[in-house]
Amino acid sequence: MGGEPRETFMYKPIPDHIKAAMPHTTQYPELGTGPVPVEPLISAELFELERERIFKRMWLKVGRVEEIAEPGDFKIKRIAVARTSAIIVRGKDGQIRAFHNLCTHRGNKLVPQSNDETNDETFGRAKAHLMTCRFHAWTFATDGSLRGVPRKEAFADLDTSCLGLKTIHCEVWEGFIFINLAETPPWDLAEYLGGIGEHYAGFPYHEATTAYRYSTVLNCNWKICMLAFAEGYHVPTIHQNTLPSLAEIEHTDFKLYGPHVSSALYVKGAGDAVPTPATGKLGGLLAGSEAHGPRLHELPEGMNPDGRQDFIFEYPVFFPNMLLHVCAGNGYPGMVYFNHLFWPISVNQTLWEGTNYFRPPATASECIAIAHTTALHRNAWLEDTGTMEDTHQALESRVLTEMPLMDEELMLRHFDRQWHQFMDIA
């Protein structure tokens, strides 16, 4: 699925000077080497098509199993682009299921949510494994079945067996919970992930249960947000103050997996950077810890194949809207992995969320050190997100109709191609 060249695509010999300038990109001639169009980033008409052709067909990551660890635990996730809200719940049998968050009587939200777009998640626990609508007290079990209707005798021929919660397809990969909003998904989750699911499997994600989540609504298109994080070209400039140790990076190991793509980031001379006293002490505490120090040996097979000590992370774009960065405690002291999600609200608004994951601290000092690391990372994210609204505003002028991409912006080029393919736009 995905990734196949369009039938109309014509392979042409690539000149040697282009191969020399773009050694990564030219390994995949189907991606081309020319500029990519701007219109998909700003078009309201195309955004409306994205709702149906992408976000109501693709598998979307909505949580981690640790968030709903016990039977009866639930999470509510607003999916604004699909105009719905999802209940993700662990049933009495331990199985994780997903349902549309609406009562099948009159459509009221079964679990109320704030209208604050930055607060798209709500957590709770179903007492006795039951959830009751506050409007008319219809009651549903955590398996979705309708269990109680006040004054049922006043309804004509009410078949409660047909009035359970509306199911959303839900599957779990490596502890990550995915949903698919299609009535009949084109692929199951394993088929959809394909090789990238195999490549990133086997890492101890489940051990990193201490999480720090940041989120905000940005006034820009979701693809502008996502693509800003999908390349390393910006790192030496945008992050020169907060992350000076990343001044000389190597962005490499690009691999295509159908609609998904991965790459790795290495930093030459990272150990030569002089940290601030606080960072040196707190980061050193984690780096020297058996629990939180680098564990490059735990990386899945195929990551960091040469065993380089300057490995920072490997990260993929899971099409359409997720980035996952596997660190193994290297580069960012103590951090096991982190991920970004980019949730469209409108053509020019995006809910961005970034979450850092660590193994639990055993001491107060480790707790402070982990908080310090995640605060430094937050500051870098503020630098990243600081460019995005300006980019959208400038592109809306339509003065620029296409963008040239350099070799290490290969993930952007691949995303553009996949986007066109799923949107069925030449």
Phi, psi and omega in degrees: 000144177059161173084345181284141179298145173297151182297333183277353183287133181248118176285134178233150177303137181264122180301150183299325182290331176285320176300321181293321181283330186230065184295329178285309186297319185286356170290342182236078186300338179294343180278340183072178180230003182277182180289163177247153186284153179271329189308321179301341182274348188225355187277122177293324180294317179292327177298319179296324176293325180300325180306313186275317190274342180241298191284344174259012178233331185273160172280132186239130179282127184237358180172184176239149181298331180294337180290333177232067192286330186249150175305132183099340177291141177220160176228137174254129181234118176283130175244082189301321184296333178261004180055045179212172176227138185247139169262121174249118191224145174264119184283176179301330180276003180087352181282142177266128180231165178224143181219156170292138184277070175209142177284137184279005175276294183234007174086007176295150175298128180295317175245114183299151177227153173293151175275001178289116184297335180282346181251076187267002183234139176226139180240150179195185179222130180277112179292132182057024179062034180231145176233130187242131177288130183287347185283302182230011174067027168294140188237134184235145175276165180290352172269004177094348184286148177278123185248341183207133177228108177302136179055045180304328183295344181275356176264146177271121174051051181278114179263095184293340180293340180261002187244027173290173179299148181283121188286144169243135179297132186219130177218161183238134174232121177050035179086354176271129182267125178242147172234158175226124187273358179291149175299317173228102182302140178297336181215151168283172188296319180298319178294320183295317180285321177056228185297330181289328175295323178289319183295322184265005180282156173089357178278146183282058177304324187293342180280342184267080186261358174264115188235141173239117184248134174239143178208154176198159174265124179252139181275070178198166179292147184298329182287328175298317178300307187296315184291336176294332179268353189264019177210156180258000184301328184279344192302311183295338181265304183297322187255022185293338180269315184277328183231063183297339181291346180264024184295332182232095184254160172233114180257114191206196179056043179289134178221135179257134179230078182061238181282353184253162181209147178227165178200173180229152179239128175239153179234115180288128177070025182301326182288350182275347183291144180261112181283165172294160180305317181294314180295320179298317182288310184287318177295322179294327178299317180286318183298328181269002182273142177295324182284324190246355181288173181304138177229060183298336179292343180274353179299142176302152180303134181102343175272141181046058189299336180266004179065034183289138180280346178268014174297132177256304174194160167249140182213142177248160161263111170274109183296134009262335198223025182231137169242137179234127182244115180264115186256325184058033177077005182257144178088299175253112188308122174083345186282128180275313176198167172213160179215158176240146171228144184232105186255114179295139171251313174211182182300333183236027175218138182221134169270114176259137173226135176233135184228130176260137183238131180230158166291150184299141176287145179258344182225166177298322179297317178295323178298314179295318181295320179294317178297323179294315179300315183289332176291320176298319180294320176302318180298322177294321178295325176297325176293318179299308185290342180294345180267342199285318180293322177298320179299312182297314181300318181292319182292332179298341177293339183061018172295320177263124181255344178208161184234129173283143180239139177275176188303315185275008169263028182301323182295328175292317180296317179296318179299316180302318180294317179295318179303312180298322182292313180289330176282350181060045180239126181290000000 
